[in-house]
Amino acid sequence: MRLLHTMLRVGDLDRSIQFYTEVLGMHLLRRKDYPEGKFTLAFVGYQEESAGAVIELTYNWGVDHYTLGDAFGHIALEVENAAAACDAIRGRGGKVVREAGPMKHGSTIIAFVEDPDGYRIELIEHKQ
């Protein structure tokens, strides 16, 4: 078994694809409309789906926002330098919601950014 993807419901698919590709540097791997079900799926990631887990962005036609619950936490990405990643993301129009620094009760350097729908993405600095 292996992890395939995490699905997020989004209110504006093009805006979300732009964030994940242009701000976070992922690639749009595939996109397909399902007219009978009135939804579109887009898959984004850093590598092909056969090589690792990706994110499935689900747009239900006519739904422009969702109320985020408190059960889902975040998606985590490994970065070389969390502070530099925050600067780069901010420079590309992304929203940094927690600057790089040590995690509470630990020494791992982390930061958080937020996607256009309010989902949190944790940046975890690679330990050398």
N, C-alpha and C positions, 0 to 999 in steps of 0.2 A: 504494500500500500504506500501511497504518497499523497501529500497535500497538493491539490490541484489549483484551487483559487478561493478567494474570499469575495463575496458579492456585496456590493453597496448599491442601494437605491439612490438615484440622483434626480434632481429637479430640472437640470438643463444639461443634456448629454454633451453637447459641443463645448460648453464651458468646462465641464469636468474632464473631458478628453484633453482640452488645452492645458488645464492645470497639471494633470498627471504626465503629459508628454513635454510641454514646454517649461513648466516650473520644476517638476521633479525629474525630468529627463528620461521617463519611460518611453516605450514604443507602443504605438497602437498596433496590436497583433491581428485583430479581426473585429469586424462590426457587421451585425446582421439585423435587419428589420423582420419582425414577425407580425404582419398586418392582421392576421386572424386573431391574435392575442392582444393586439394593440400595444406592443412593447418592442424595444430595441435593446440588444445586448452589444456591449463593446468590451473587449479584453485588452488590458494594458499590462506591461511588465518590462523588466530589464532584460529578459531572455525569452526565448521561445517557450511555449507552454510545455513542450516535451522535456525541457531542461530544468524547469523550476516553477514554483507557484506564481500565480499572477492575480490581478484584481479584475473582477467582472463588474462593470458598471451597467446597471439595469435602469433604463428609462421607461417608465410606464406612461404612455402617451396621455397628455392632458393633466398629469400630476406635476406641479412645479415645485413642491417642497414636501418634506417629511418632518415629523416631530421625532427627534432623536431620543431614544430611550436611555436609561442609565445602566443597562446591562452590557452593552458593547463598549469596549475600552478604546483600542487604537490599533493601527497597523504600525509595525516597526520596520525601519530601514537601517542598515549599517552604513555608516559614512566614515571617511578617513578622518575628518576634522569637523566636529559638530558646529563650532562657531563659524567656520568658513562656509559650511553648508547653509547655515541660517542667512548669512550675508548674501550668498548666491541666490537663495530662494526669495529673499526679500527683494533683491535686485530684479528678479523676473516677475515681480508682482504678487508673490506669495505672502501669506500672513503668518508670522512667527508669533506663537502664543506663550512660549516659554523659551527664554534664551538659553544657550548652552551653559551647562554647569553640572556639578556633581548631583547625582540623584539623592533624594532624601535617604538618610541612613546608609549611604554607600559611597563608593568612589567612582562608579561608572559615570562618564560624561554623557549627558543626554540633553535633548532639546525637543520641543514640540512645535509643529506647524499644523495649520488647519486647512482643509480643502474647502471649495466653494459651498459645500453643503453642511459644513460644520464638523465633518469627521476629523479626528485627530490622527496625525502621523508622528510617531516618535522617531527621532534621529538618535541612534546609538553610536557613539564614537568607537571605532575599531581599536581594540587594545593591542598595543605593539608588543 
